[in-house]
Amino acid sequence: MKDLDRAELHKQEDATVLGLPYEGVFPTAKPEYRWHVFKNLGDAQQMYRLMQQDIFPFIKNLQSDNDDTAFSKYMRDAIFQINKPGTLQKVVAALDELPTEDRDMQGDIYEYLLSKLSTSGTNGQFRTPRHIIKMMVELMEPAPQDIICDPAMGSAGFLVAASEYLREHYQELFLDTALNNHYHNEMFHGNDMDTTMLRIGAMNMMLHGVENPQIDYRDSLSQDNEDREKYTLILANPPFKGSLDHESTANDLLAMVKTKKTELLFLALFLRTLKPGGRAAVIVPDGVMFGASKAHKEIRKEIIENNKLEAVISMPSGVFKPYAGVSTAILIFTKTGMGGTDNVWFYDMQADGFSLDDKRNPIADNDIPDIVGRYKKRTEEIDRQRTDKSFMVPKEEIKDNDYDLSNSKYKKIEYDKVEYEDPKVIIKKIEKLELIINDGLKSLNRFIGE
């Protein structure tokens, strides 16, 4: 409600500046439906009655004239569960003080609520930090014609970030009828198996100006997912070690990589659902990089030999704290179906602008600007030394190493040469120290004897 009102105020301001008429989503005759009015009503009983009987049903039924929208589909079963007027009043006061326009704050609030429901991470999925999402979007540079998918969308963080990137870099797309329609109705696709996530994701997209994203309740790995060569860009952080219904897993995915590991099956899914020439930037646990099982080697070989692996960005283990301490990497690849991997760009991220402990406080060290800048000029890095943070590795060398993609396999570590004194000099010093110690012990014994 607060975010919806804020978005409405921004749209009204834009319409006023442009001298355009604007018809908002809130009924003109019901100003109390808007957060900036509702929060100041004062009377707890009045606020509770108004929220329960009028405002919640109103928000729940937004876009109800079009039952095909993601918002109307997943808000249909939403229930108002605050049962005391005083509690509602306290919640309103607390929310009003929070900077919920900050998407990291929204994510933190959501993660806190999930932790109280004991559901956070039960499917191996944790919220991707927003600065990591933004970095991945900047690396991939979405374009107005793209068809973008996150098959494990959660709260739609990747889709929202991609939509914001397009708004910032391609404002003209809203002046073109076809591109505008594509943006609102055809560009953004997401799947999830958690109805709460779908509800929040649909709300998130609506609040960020995407009218009708194609969001579905679906197990992306199942036989029911019929997507084939459909998307031009995939941005995802699929679940690690999530539960898998092996019986319903798509046969063609199992044919590509016979495994029960969801992180490997999702890589197969990305290759299946991308159009030729389509690109992917996805987060995987570091075990994918060096796993020695047949399935691990097969999926790495498939990406490297039959498609085009562009980059491997290793991230430190604290990136997902406090929710998880897993080490991860970002894989960037292009689907070709005919190979194309030549030199793979590796980057060893050591800092992301935040401390790598549970507190995740802001710090000065931050490799992200360097990553984005160097990735876009990576063809110029062919002669970089293996001791640098970023360097190129030829495909043949990776092949000779069983398609191992761990940074440590190729990075060279320089050790500072330590100059030691001549052993005879060291012995003389030890003997001198020994004499001093013995003299001290003799003095101590005399003192005790007295």
JOTA-V805327 format. One record per residue. RES is the residue in three letters. PSI is psi in whole degrees, -180 to 180 (none if undefined). OMEGA is omega in whole degrees, 0 to 359 (* if undefined). D_LAST is the distance of its C-alpha to the last C-alpha in whole Angstrom. Layout:
# JOTA-V805327
res=RES psi=PSI omega=OMEGA d_last=D_LAST
res=RES psi=PSI omega=OMEGA d_last=D_LAST
This chain:
# JOTA-V805327
res=MET psi=-45 omega=178 d_last=85
res=LYS psi=-47 omega=181 d_last=83
res=ASP psi=-37 omega=179 d_last=83
res=LEU psi=-42 omega=179 d_last=86
res=ASP psi=-41 omega=179 d_last=87
res=ARG psi=-43 omega=178 d_last=85
res=ALA psi=-38 omega=180 d_last=87
res=GLU psi=-42 omega=179 d_last=90
res=LEU psi=-41 omega=178 d_last=89
res=HIS psi=-43 omega=180 d_last=88
res=LYS psi=-39 omega=178 d_last=92
res=GLN psi=-43 omega=179 d_last=94
res=GLU psi=-44 omega=179 d_last=92
res=ASP psi=-43 omega=180 d_last=93
res=ALA psi=-39 omega=179 d_last=97
res=THR psi=-44 omega=180 d_last=97
res=VAL psi=-40 omega=182 d_last=96
res=LEU psi=-6 omega=181 d_last=98
res=GLY psi=33 omega=182 d_last=101
res=LEU psi=149 omega=175 d_last=102
res=PRO psi=149 omega=180 d_last=102
res=TYR psi=127 omega=176 d_last=100
res=GLU psi=110 omega=185 d_last=100
res=GLY psi=175 omega=180 d_last=97
res=VAL psi=-23 omega=180 d_last=96
res=PHE psi=137 omega=177 d_last=95
res=PRO psi=132 omega=182 d_last=98
res=THR psi=-35 omega=183 d_last=99
res=ALA psi=-2 omega=183 d_last=100
res=LYS psi=64 omega=181 d_last=96
res=PRO psi=-24 omega=181 d_last=94
res=GLU psi=-9 omega=176 d_last=91
res=TYR psi=-14 omega=185 d_last=91
res=ARG psi=141 omega=187 d_last=89
res=TRP psi=-47 omega=186 d_last=85
res=HIS psi=-17 omega=174 d_last=85
res=VAL psi=-48 omega=184 d_last=88
res=PHE psi=-42 omega=186 d_last=86
res=LYS psi=-21 omega=183 d_last=83
res=ASN psi=11 omega=181 d_last=84
res=LEU psi=-35 omega=173 d_last=86
res=GLY psi=-48 omega=184 d_last=84
res=ASP psi=118 omega=184 d_last=85
res=ALA psi=-42 omega=180 d_last=83
res=GLN psi=-43 omega=180 d_last=86
res=GLN psi=-43 omega=179 d_last=89
res=MET psi=-43 omega=182 d_last=86
res=TYR psi=-46 omega=181 d_last=86
res=ARG psi=-43 omega=181 d_last=90
res=LEU psi=-43 omega=180 d_last=90
res=MET psi=-47 omega=184 d_last=88
res=GLN psi=-43 omega=188 d_last=89
res=GLN psi=-27 omega=188 d_last=93
res=ASP psi=-56 omega=190 d_last=93
res=ILE psi=-47 omega=181 d_last=91
res=PHE psi=-47 omega=175 d_last=89
res=PRO psi=-36 omega=179 d_last=93
res=PHE psi=-49 omega=181 d_last=94
res=ILE psi=-41 omega=180 d_last=91
res=LYS psi=-34 omega=184 d_last=91
res=ASN psi=11 omega=174 d_last=95
res=LEU psi=139 omega=181 d_last=94
res=GLN psi=18 omega=181 d_last=97
res=SER psi=-16 omega=176 d_last=98
res=ASP psi=-15 omega=177 d_last=102
res=ASN psi=94 omega=185 d_last=100
res=ASP psi=-6 omega=182 d_last=99
res=ASP psi=-12 omega=182 d_last=98
res=THR psi=151 omega=180 d_last=95
res=ALA psi=-40 omega=182 d_last=92
res=PHE psi=-50 omega=182 d_last=91
res=SER psi=-34 omega=182 d_last=94
res=LYS psi=-43 omega=187 d_last=93
res=TYR psi=-10 omega=173 d_last=89
res=MET psi=-12 omega=185 d_last=89
res=ARG psi=-38 omega=184 d_last=92
res=ASP psi=10 omega=181 d_last=90
res=ALA psi=144 omega=182 d_last=87
res=ILE psi=136 omega=175 d_last=86
res=PHE psi=115 omega=191 d_last=85
res=GLN psi=-1 omega=175 d_last=82
res=ILE psi=126 omega=190 d_last=81
res=ASN psi=6 omega=179 d_last=82
res=LYS psi=135 omega=179 d_last=81
res=PRO psi=-43 omega=181 d_last=82
res=GLY psi=-38 omega=178 d_last=79
res=THR psi=-44 omega=178 d_last=77
res=LEU psi=-45 omega=181 d_last=79
res=GLN psi=-41 omega=178 d_last=79
res=LYS psi=-40 omega=179 d_last=75
res=VAL psi=-44 omega=180 d_last=76
res=VAL psi=-46 omega=180 d_last=78
res=ALA psi=-42 omega=181 d_last=76
res=ALA psi=-44 omega=180 d_last=73
res=LEU psi=-34 omega=181 d_last=75
res=ASP psi=-27 omega=181 d_last=76
res=GLU psi=-17 omega=182 d_last=73
res=LEU psi=139 omega=177 d_last=72
res=PRO psi=71 omega=186 d_last=73
res=THR psi=-8 omega=175 d_last=75
res=GLU psi=-18 omega=175 d_last=77
res=ASP psi=119 omega=185 d_last=74
res=ARG psi=-27 omega=174 d_last=75
res=ASP psi=-38 omega=178 d_last=71
res=MET psi=-42 omega=177 d_last=71
res=GLN psi=-45 omega=180 d_last=74
res=GLY psi=-40 omega=179 d_last=72
res=ASP psi=-41 omega=178 d_last=69
res=ILE psi=-44 omega=182 d_last=71
res=TYR psi=-43 omega=179 d_last=73
res=GLU psi=-37 omega=179 d_last=70
res=TYR psi=-44 omega=180 d_last=68
res=LEU psi=-41 omega=178 d_last=71
res=LEU psi=-40 omega=180 d_last=72
res=SER psi=-34 omega=178 d_last=68
res=LYS psi=-26 omega=178 d_last=69
res=LEU psi=0 omega=179 d_last=72
res=SER psi=36 omega=180 d_last=70
res=THR psi=-6 omega=184 d_last=72
res=SER psi=122 omega=175 d_last=70
res=GLY psi=8 omega=183 d_last=70
res=THR psi=-22 omega=177 d_last=71
res=ASN psi=22 omega=178 d_last=74
res=GLY psi=19 omega=185 d_last=71
res=GLN psi=131 omega=179 d_last=72
res=PHE psi=154 omega=182 d_last=70
res=ARG psi=130 omega=177 d_last=71
res=THR psi=127 omega=179 d_last=71
res=PRO psi=140 omega=187 d_last=70
res=ARG psi=-33 omega=180 d_last=72
res=HIS psi=-27 omega=175 d_last=71
res=ILE psi=-42 omega=176 d_last=71
res=ILE psi=-49 omega=181 d_last=75
res=LYS psi=-41 omega=178 d_last=76
res=MET psi=-45 omega=181 d_last=74
res=MET psi=-39 omega=178 d_last=76
res=VAL psi=-43 omega=179 d_last=80
res=GLU psi=-34 omega=177 d_last=79
res=LEU psi=-37 omega=185 d_last=79
res=MET psi=-19 omega=177 d_last=82
res=GLU psi=69 omega=179 d_last=84
res=PRO psi=146 omega=181 d_last=86
res=ALA psi=161 omega=184 d_last=90
res=PRO psi=-26 omega=182 d_last=93
res=GLN psi=-4 omega=184 d_last=95
res=ASP psi=153 omega=168 d_last=92
res=ILE psi=112 omega=193 d_last=92
res=ILE psi=138 omega=181 d_last=88
res=CYS psi=143 omega=166 d_last=87
res=ASP psi=103 omega=184 d_last=83
res=PRO psi=0 omega=173 d_last=84
res=ALA psi=65 omega=201 d_last=81
res=MET psi=-23 omega=183 d_last=81
res=GLY psi=-126 omega=181 d_last=79
res=SER psi=17 omega=174 d_last=79
res=ALA psi=29 omega=181 d_last=81
res=GLY psi=-44 omega=180 d_last=78
res=PHE psi=-42 omega=181 d_last=80
res=LEU psi=-41 omega=178 d_last=83
res=VAL psi=-46 omega=181 d_last=83
res=ALA psi=-39 omega=177 d_last=81
res=ALA psi=-40 omega=179 d_last=84
res=SER psi=-38 omega=179 d_last=86
res=GLU psi=-39 omega=178 d_last=84
res=TYR psi=-44 omega=180 d_last=84
res=LEU psi=-41 omega=178 d_last=88
res=ARG psi=-38 omega=183 d_last=88
res=GLU psi=-38 omega=187 d_last=86
res=HIS psi=-17 omega=183 d_last=88
res=TYR psi=59 omega=182 d_last=91
res=GLN psi=-25 omega=182 d_last=92
res=GLU psi=-18 omega=182 d_last=96
res=LEU psi=-23 omega=180 d_last=96
res=PHE psi=-8 omega=177 d_last=97
res=LEU psi=-12 omega=179 d_last=100
res=ASP psi=120 omega=186 d_last=101
res=THR psi=-45 omega=182 d_last=103
res=ALA psi=-45 omega=180 d_last=102
res=LEU psi=-37 omega=179 d_last=99
res=ASN psi=-43 omega=178 d_last=98
res=ASN psi=-41 omega=179 d_last=99
res=HIS psi=-44 omega=181 d_last=97
res=TYR psi=-45 omega=186 d_last=94
res=HIS psi=-26 omega=190 d_last=95
res=ASN psi=-19 omega=189 d_last=96
res=GLU psi=-18 omega=189 d_last=96
res=MET psi=-42 omega=192 d_last=93
res=PHE psi=126 omega=181 d_last=90
res=HIS psi=141 omega=178 d_last=89
res=GLY psi=148 omega=176 d_last=86
res=ASN psi=151 omega=171 d_last=86
res=ASP psi=161 omega=180 d_last=83
res=MET psi=9 omega=181 d_last=83
res=ASP psi=114 omega=183 d_last=81
res=THR psi=-31 omega=177 d_last=84
res=THR psi=-44 omega=177 d_last=81
res=MET psi=-45 omega=180 d_last=81
res=LEU psi=-40 omega=180 d_last=84
res=ARG psi=-47 omega=180 d_last=85
res=ILE psi=-40 omega=178 d_last=82
res=GLY psi=-43 omega=178 d_last=83
res=ALA psi=-43 omega=177 d_last=87
res=MET psi=-42 omega=180 d_last=85
res=ASN psi=-46 omega=180 d_last=83
res=MET psi=-42 omega=180 d_last=86
res=MET psi=-43 omega=181 d_last=88
res=LEU psi=-23 omega=178 d_last=86
res=HIS psi=18 omega=167 d_last=86
res=GLY psi=11 omega=176 d_last=90
res=VAL psi=115 omega=191 d_last=91
res=GLU psi=-41 omega=188 d_last=93
res=ASN psi=67 omega=177 d_last=94
res=PRO psi=151 omega=181 d_last=91
res=GLN psi=85 omega=184 d_last=92
res=ILE psi=129 omega=186 d_last=89
res=ASP psi=146 omega=170 d_last=90
res=TYR psi=107 omega=187 d_last=88
res=ARG psi=142 omega=169 d_last=88
res=ASP psi=106 omega=186 d_last=86
res=SER psi=-25 omega=182 d_last=86
res=LEU psi=-3 omega=187 d_last=85
res=SER psi=167 omega=177 d_last=88
res=GLN psi=-23 omega=181 d_last=91
res=ASP psi=-20 omega=179 d_last=93
res=ASN psi=108 omega=186 d_last=91
res=GLU psi=10 omega=181 d_last=94
res=ASP psi=128 omega=176 d_last=93
res=ARG psi=128 omega=175 d_last=94
res=GLU psi=55 omega=188 d_last=94
res=LYS psi=-29 omega=190 d_last=94
res=TYR psi=151 omega=177 d_last=91
res=THR psi=-14 omega=179 d_last=90
res=LEU psi=128 omega=175 d_last=87
res=ILE psi=129 omega=174 d_last=84
res=LEU psi=122 omega=187 d_last=81
res=ALA psi=154 omega=169 d_last=79
res=ASN psi=78 omega=186 d_last=75
res=PRO psi=160 omega=183 d_last=77
res=PRO psi=142 omega=175 d_last=75
res=PHE psi=133 omega=176 d_last=72
res=LYS psi=32 omega=178 d_last=72
res=GLY psi=167 omega=177 d_last=74
res=SER psi=143 omega=184 d_last=76
res=LEU psi=128 omega=172 d_last=80
res=ASP psi=91 omega=187 d_last=83
res=HIS psi=-33 omega=182 d_last=83
res=GLU psi=-35 omega=184 d_last=87
res=SER psi=0 omega=181 d_last=88
res=THR psi=138 omega=184 d_last=87
res=ALA psi=134 omega=183 d_last=89
res=ASN psi=-38 omega=183 d_last=91
res=ASP psi=-27 omega=175 d_last=91
res=LEU psi=-42 omega=179 d_last=87
res=LEU psi=-29 omega=177 d_last=86
res=ALA psi=-32 omega=179 d_last=88
res=MET psi=-39 omega=181 d_last=86
res=VAL psi=105 omega=184 d_last=83
res=LYS psi=102 omega=185 d_last=83
res=THR psi=165 omega=172 d_last=80
res=LYS psi=1 omega=181 d_last=78
res=LYS psi=117 omega=184 d_last=76
res=THR psi=-34 omega=183 d_last=77
res=GLU psi=-31 omega=178 d_last=76
res=LEU psi=-40 omega=179 d_last=78
res=LEU psi=-36 omega=178 d_last=81
res=PHE psi=-37 omega=176 d_last=81
res=LEU psi=-41 omega=176 d_last=81
res=ALA psi=-40 omega=178 d_last=84
res=LEU psi=-42 omega=180 d_last=85
res=PHE psi=-43 omega=180 d_last=85
res=LEU psi=-37 omega=181 d_last=87
res=ARG psi=-38 omega=189 d_last=89
res=THR psi=-13 omega=176 d_last=90
res=LEU psi=143 omega=169 d_last=90
res=LYS psi=157 omega=172 d_last=93
res=PRO psi=130 omega=185 d_last=93
res=GLY psi=-9 omega=179 d_last=91
res=GLY psi=154 omega=186 d_last=89
res=ARG psi=156 omega=178 d_last=86
res=ALA psi=141 omega=169 d_last=83
res=ALA psi=111 omega=189 d_last=79
res=VAL psi=148 omega=178 d_last=77
res=ILE psi=134 omega=179 d_last=73
res=VAL psi=152 omega=174 d_last=72
res=PRO psi=150 omega=187 d_last=69
res=ASP psi=-17 omega=176 d_last=67
res=GLY psi=-27 omega=177 d_last=68
res=VAL psi=-31 omega=185 d_last=72
res=MET psi=-36 omega=188 d_last=71
res=PHE psi=1 omega=182 d_last=69
res=GLY psi=136 omega=186 d_last=70
res=ALA psi=-1 omega=180 d_last=71
res=SER psi=162 omega=179 d_last=74
res=LYS psi=-41 omega=181 d_last=78
res=ALA psi=-43 omega=179 d_last=78
res=HIS psi=-48 omega=182 d_last=76
res=LYS psi=-38 omega=182 d_last=77
res=GLU psi=-43 omega=183 d_last=81
res=ILE psi=-35 omega=176 d_last=80
res=ARG psi=-42 omega=179 d_last=78
res=LYS psi=-41 omega=180 d_last=81
res=GLU psi=-45 omega=181 d_last=84
res=ILE psi=-41 omega=186 d_last=82
res=ILE psi=-44 omega=186 d_last=82
res=GLU psi=-37 omega=186 d_last=85
res=ASN psi=-3 omega=178 d_last=88
res=ASN psi=-162 omega=184 d_last=86
res=LYS psi=104 omega=175 d_last=85
res=LEU psi=123 omega=184 d_last=81
res=GLU psi=-47 omega=189 d_last=80
res=ALA psi=153 omega=173 d_last=76
res=VAL psi=116 omega=180 d_last=73
res=ILE psi=109 omega=180 d_last=70
res=SER psi=135 omega=180 d_last=67
res=MET psi=148 omega=180 d_last=65
res=PRO psi=157 omega=187 d_last=62
res=SER psi=-19 omega=183 d_last=61
res=GLY psi=-2 omega=185 d_last=60
res=VAL psi=-36 omega=183 d_last=64
res=PHE psi=7 omega=177 d_last=65
res=LYS psi=151 omega=8 d_last=61
res=PRO psi=6 omega=187 d_last=61
res=TYR psi=-27 omega=179 d_last=64
res=ALA psi=150 omega=180 d_last=63
res=GLY psi=17 omega=185 d_last=61
res=VAL psi=141 omega=173 d_last=63
res=SER psi=139 omega=185 d_last=64
res=THR psi=170 omega=175 d_last=67
res=ALA psi=159 omega=175 d_last=69
res=ILE psi=125 omega=173 d_last=73
res=LEU psi=133 omega=175 d_last=76
res=ILE psi=122 omega=181 d_last=79
res=PHE psi=162 omega=179 d_last=82
res=THR psi=134 omega=177 d_last=86
res=LYS psi=123 omega=176 d_last=88
res=THR psi=-34 omega=184 d_last=91
res=GLY psi=0 omega=182 d_last=91
res=MET psi=24 omega=178 d_last=92
res=GLY psi=-159 omega=181 d_last=88
res=GLY psi=-11 omega=178 d_last=87
res=THR psi=128 omega=176 d_last=84
res=ASP psi=-71 omega=175 d_last=83
res=ASN psi=130 omega=181 d_last=79
res=VAL psi=132 omega=181 d_last=77
res=TRP psi=123 omega=178 d_last=75
res=PHE psi=141 omega=174 d_last=71
res=TYR psi=133 omega=179 d_last=69
res=ASP psi=90 omega=178 d_last=65
res=MET psi=128 omega=179 d_last=65
res=GLN psi=-18 omega=180 d_last=61
res=ALA psi=141 omega=181 d_last=61
res=ASP psi=17 omega=179 d_last=64
res=GLY psi=0 omega=180 d_last=63
res=PHE psi=151 omega=176 d_last=61
res=SER psi=149 omega=186 d_last=58
res=LEU psi=22 omega=174 d_last=58
res=ASP psi=-173 omega=182 d_last=56
res=ASP psi=-23 omega=183 d_last=57
res=LYS psi=-33 omega=178 d_last=57
res=ARG psi=50 omega=178 d_last=60
res=ASN psi=148 omega=178 d_last=59
res=PRO psi=139 omega=176 d_last=61
res=ILE psi=169 omega=183 d_last=59
res=ALA psi=-36 omega=184 d_last=61
res=ASP psi=126 omega=183 d_last=61
res=ASN psi=113 omega=180 d_last=64
res=ASP psi=-10 omega=189 d_last=66
res=ILE psi=-48 omega=178 d_last=69
res=PRO psi=-38 omega=179 d_last=71
res=ASP psi=-40 omega=179 d_last=70
res=ILE psi=-50 omega=182 d_last=71
res=VAL psi=-46 omega=182 d_last=75
res=GLY psi=-44 omega=182 d_last=75
res=ARG psi=-35 omega=179 d_last=75
res=TYR psi=-42 omega=183 d_last=76
res=LYS psi=-16 omega=177 d_last=80
res=LYS psi=30 omega=188 d_last=79
res=ARG psi=-24 omega=179 d_last=78
res=THR psi=-18 omega=179 d_last=81
res=GLU psi=0 omega=187 d_last=79
res=GLU psi=15 omega=185 d_last=76
res=ILE psi=-28 omega=182 d_last=77
res=ASP psi=9 omega=179 d_last=75
res=ARG psi=145 omega=180 d_last=72
res=GLN psi=151 omega=180 d_last=69
res=ARG psi=-7 omega=176 d_last=67
res=THR psi=-12 omega=180 d_last=64
res=ASP psi=168 omega=178 d_last=65
res=LYS psi=-33 omega=179 d_last=66
res=SER psi=147 omega=180 d_last=69
res=PHE psi=165 omega=179 d_last=71
res=MET psi=145 omega=175 d_last=74
res=VAL psi=125 omega=179 d_last=75
res=PRO psi=149 omega=180 d_last=78
res=LYS psi=-41 omega=184 d_last=80
res=GLU psi=-35 omega=178 d_last=80
res=GLU psi=-39 omega=178 d_last=76
res=ILE psi=-42 omega=178 d_last=75
res=LYS psi=-43 omega=180 d_last=78
res=ASP psi=-19 omega=179 d_last=76
res=ASN psi=32 omega=177 d_last=73
res=ASP psi=33 omega=178 d_last=75
res=TYR psi=28 omega=176 d_last=76
res=ASP psi=130 omega=182 d_last=72
res=LEU psi=14 omega=179 d_last=72
res=SER psi=137 omega=183 d_last=68
res=ASN psi=-38 omega=184 d_last=67
res=SER psi=-21 omega=180 d_last=64
res=LYS psi=-31 omega=187 d_last=66
res=TYR psi=-20 omega=182 d_last=68
res=LYS psi=138 omega=176 d_last=65
res=LYS psi=135 omega=181 d_last=63
res=ILE psi=127 omega=178 d_last=59
res=GLU psi=128 omega=177 d_last=58
res=TYR psi=131 omega=178 d_last=54
res=ASP psi=131 omega=179 d_last=53
res=LYS psi=128 omega=180 d_last=52
res=VAL psi=124 omega=178 d_last=48
res=GLU psi=122 omega=179 d_last=47
res=TYR psi=153 omega=177 d_last=44
res=GLU psi=162 omega=176 d_last=42
res=ASP psi=135 omega=181 d_last=43
res=PRO psi=-35 omega=180 d_last=41
res=LYS psi=-37 omega=179 d_last=40
res=VAL psi=-41 omega=180 d_last=38
res=ILE psi=-42 omega=180 d_last=37
res=ILE psi=-42 omega=178 d_last=35
res=LYS psi=-42 omega=180 d_last=34
res=LYS psi=-40 omega=179 d_last=32
res=ILE psi=-44 omega=180 d_last=31
res=GLU psi=-39 omega=179 d_last=29
res=LYS psi=-43 omega=178 d_last=28
res=LEU psi=-38 omega=180 d_last=26
res=GLU psi=-40 omega=178 d_last=25
res=LEU psi=-42 omega=180 d_last=23
res=ILE psi=-42 omega=180 d_last=22
res=ILE psi=-43 omega=180 d_last=20
res=ASN psi=-42 omega=178 d_last=19
res=ASP psi=-39 omega=179 d_last=17
res=GLY psi=-40 omega=179 d_last=16
res=LEU psi=-40 omega=178 d_last=14
res=LYS psi=-43 omega=179 d_last=13
res=SER psi=-39 omega=180 d_last=11
res=LEU psi=-42 omega=179 d_last=10
res=ASN psi=-41 omega=178 d_last=9
res=ARG psi=-40 omega=180 d_last=6
res=PHE psi=-41 omega=180 d_last=5
res=ILE psi=-39 omega=182 d_last=5
res=GLY psi=-33 omega=178 d_last=4
res=GLU psi=none omega=* d_last=0
